[in-house]
Amino acid sequence: MEHKLEDGRSLIIREARLEDAEALLSVVNEVASEENLILLDKGEYDVRLERRHILSAKSTGKTLILVAEVEGKVVGVGEVKIGEFKKNSHTAELGLAVIKEFRRLGVGKALMNEMLSSAERMGVEKVWLSVFSTNDAAIALYRKFGFVLEGIRKKQFKIGNTYADELLMAKFLPSRETPPADK
């Protein structure tokens, strides 16, 4: 899917391919190096694990990994992961990472639109995510998309000597079917 960025450049969002593993890892490492945005630390993940993750996503059909690409460069990644058990298979966890130089240009917004549309097509009723309480830009983006705070895990993360709460946010998607009325 093609989108226009705030600066006029074209953004392509597509499903991840195996050959994207190194570029996706680069995005994750770049965002992780900022320390207070995502759970992973730089270098905690390697290309072998990323390839395995992409293959697993394709084989199970329960995870969709999206790539955001500008002028041939991968600048962001989004993920929709459907609950793995019957009791939570109506939900999906979302994840999003965009490298610094491409933030505030519409990459996150475009990825979020694609993830939500994909989740709806996959039959998901509720999407949820976890975000550091210190990540103000991400929280603002999620609120713009209708996510609400469902819970807080106090001091869930320790970044250096500073604690951050984990905010649990969620959004219910429009239902594809109207449930039968109670009699």
N, C-alpha and C positions, 0 to 999 in steps of 0.2 A: 504494500500500500504506500502511495506517495503522499507526502505532506509538504507544505511550505513552512520554512522556519521564519522567525521574526526578522532575520537579516536577509531574507529572500532566497536563500539556498534551499535546495531540495533535500528532503529527508525520506529515506526509504526504510520502511519497517517490514521485516520479513521473518520467516521462521529460521531459526539457527540451523546451520549445516555443520557436519563434522569438521570441515576445514575452517570453521570459525573459532575453533577451540582456543587457539593462541590469542586471537584478537579479543575474545570474551574474557579470557584470563587477564589480559592487559587492562581492560576496563575495570574489572573487579579489583585488581591490584592498585590501580591508580586511585580509585575511590577509597579503598581500604587504607591507603597511605595517609589519608586525612584523619584517620583514627576515630572520629566521633560521628561517622555517618552510617556505617554498616558493621555488622557483627564480626565478619572476617578481618583478620589482620593481613597485611601484605605478606605474601609468600606462604600463607597457610594452605593454599590450594595449588595444584600443579596441572599442567596440560593433560597428563594422563587421566587425572580425575575429571577434568572438564570434558574430555572426549567421552569418558564413560557416562557422565551425566547427560550429555547430548544423546548418546545412543539409547540410554535408558528411557529418556523422555519420549523418543520416537517409538520405542518398542512397546511401552505400556499404554501410551495414549492418554495418560493422566497428567502429564506435565507438558506445557507448551513454553518453549524458550523463544523469545523474540529478540531480534537484533535491530538496533537503530543505526543506520549507516548514512554518512554524509560524504559525498565525493569519494566513495570507495573506502572510507575509514569508519570502522565500528566505533561509535561514540557512546553507546548506551545499550543496556540489556534489560528486558522485562521477562518475568516468569509468572506463569499461572500454574499452580500445583493443586490438583484436586485431592481432597482427602482420600487417604489410602484404604480406609475401612468403610464398610457398609453404612455405619452410623454417622459418618462425617463426609460421605461421598457427595452430598449436596452443597458442600462448601469448597472453597479454593483459597489458598494462601497466595498473595501477590508479593512479588519482589521487584525492585526497580533500582537501577544504578545508572547514572549519567556522569561522564567525565566533566571536570570543572569548566573547561573552556566552552562547553556546549550547554551549560545550564542557563536558564532564563531565556532560551531561544525557542522553546516549545517542544523540545525533545521529550521531556518527562510527560507533558500533557498528551502528546501524540501516542507515546507508549501506553499511558494509562487508558486512553480511549480504545486502543487496540486490545489491551488485556481485558478490559471490561466487556467489549463486544465478543471476544473469543470465549470468555467465561460464560456469557449468555448462550452462545451457540453450543457450548459443551453441556448445557443443562444445569449450570450452577445456579443456586438460589441465593447464596450469601458469599461474599468475598471478604477476606480479612487480611490484616497485615500487622506487623510489629515495627515500631519505629522508636529510635532513641528520643527521649524527651528533649535532647539538645539539638535535634535536627529541625529547626524552625521552618526552613524552606519546604522540606518534605511534608511536614504536618500541614502547612498552609495549602499545598497542592492537594493532599488527600481530602482536606475539608472542602475545597472547591468542587471536588467530585462527589460530595455527599457522604463521605465517611464520617462516622461519629465515634467518639471515645467509648469503648466498652469496659476498659479496665486499665489499671496501672499496677505494674510490678515495681515496687519501690526498691531503689538501689540494686536493680537487677544486673547492671553492668558496671565494671570498674575500669576506667580508662586512665591509665597512669595512677594518680592518687585521687582522682575525681570520680564520683559516682554519677550514674545516669539512670533515670527510671526508664522502664520499657512501657511504652504506650501501646495498648491493643486497640486497634480501630477496625471498624467493619461497615459494610454497606450491603443492604439487601437489593438484589437485582429484580427487575420486573419479572414476574412469573410467566412462563410460557403457557401454562394452563391455569384455569381458575379451579381451585379445589372445590369438591362437591360441598354443598351446604349441609350443615348438620340437621338431622331430623329431630 
